[in-house]
């Protein structure tokens, strides 16, 4: 009985330790940046448009000291964006994010889909 209870607990503890040992930006940091892309899409194209189906196409260290991490990703729009009857964008829109490891942890230094700064200048 004790063995039956302890084995799942032990496996869970090992999984937590192994996933916590990865020295890369976390999934929640990716999600935070994807939220910025979602906001930019709505601000730029209108509230009826949404960025959906985010997927990583490539990720990895960009320097030997492993202090820089780059992520290439793609996303889709929930519906085609058209201009004068021609579809401008709808699927597989590319983007990239760059993270830098600092004393406080990983920090996103660049997100090609975060247009908040540019959009503020245009208002």
N, C-alpha and C positions, 0 to 999 in steps of 0.2 A: 504494500500500500504506500509506504513512504517513498519507495523507489519510483512508483507511478506518478507521484506528485512532484518529486524533486527533479526528475528528468526534464519535463517541460520548462520548469523554472530555470534550470541550468542552461538549457538551449537558448532561452530568451535572453539570459544574461550574456552569453557568448555573442549572440547576434548584436546586442546593443553595444558591446565592447568593440566588435569588429567594424560596425558601421560608424561608430564614433571616432575611430582611428583614422579614417580617410582624411587626408589633409587637402581637401578641395572645398570650394564654396558649397554651401548646403542647398538642398532642394528648396528650402524656404527663401533663400536669397534669389534663386532663379524665379520663384513665384512672385516675389516682390518686384522684380524687374519686368516680368510678364504683365503684371498689373499696370505698370507705367506704360507699356505698349498699348494695353487695352484702353487706357485713358486717352492716350494720344490719338488712337484711331477714332474714338468717339468725338474728341475735340476737333479733329481735322475733317472727318468725313460726315459727321452727324451722329446723333444719338441712336439712330436706327442701325448703325453698323457696329459690329463686334469683331474683335480678334479672337479666333477660336482655334482649337486643335494645334496647340504649340507642340513642337517636337524638336529635339536636339539632333542636329545632323553631324556635328563634329565638336569635340571638346578635348582640351588638354593643356598641359603646361607649354608656355611659349619661351621660357628661359631655363637654362640649366640649373639655376639656384631654386627653381620651383616656387618663385614668388609672384609669378604672373600666370593667369589662367584665362583662356579664351574659349568662348562658346559660340558656335554658329548654330542658328536655329531657323525654323520656318514656321509660319502660321498661315491660317486661312481667314478670309472674311466670311461672316455668316451669310452674306449675299454679295453678288457681283457689284462692283463700283463701276458705273458707266458714265461716260461723258459724251454727249452728242451721239448717243446710240452705240458707242463702241465700249466694250468692256476694257477698263483700264487695269483693274486688279481684282482678283478673287481668291486664287489658290496659290499655295507655295510661295508666299512673300518672304524673302530672306531677311535675316537680321543677325546681329552679333553683339555680344557682351564681352567686356574685358573686366577681369577682377585682379586686384593686387593684394597680396598678403602684407598686412601691416601689423604693428604690435597688438592692436585690438582685435585682429582677425582679418577675414577676407572682406574687402570693400569693392563695390562695383565702381569702376572709374569711367566706364563708357558703355552706353546702351544705344545702339543705332535706332531703336524704335521709340526712345524716350524723347519726344519733341516738345516737352513742356517748356523748356527755356526759350526755344525759337518761337513757339506760339504766343508766349507772353510778350515778346518783342513786337509781334505783329498786331497785338491788340491795342 
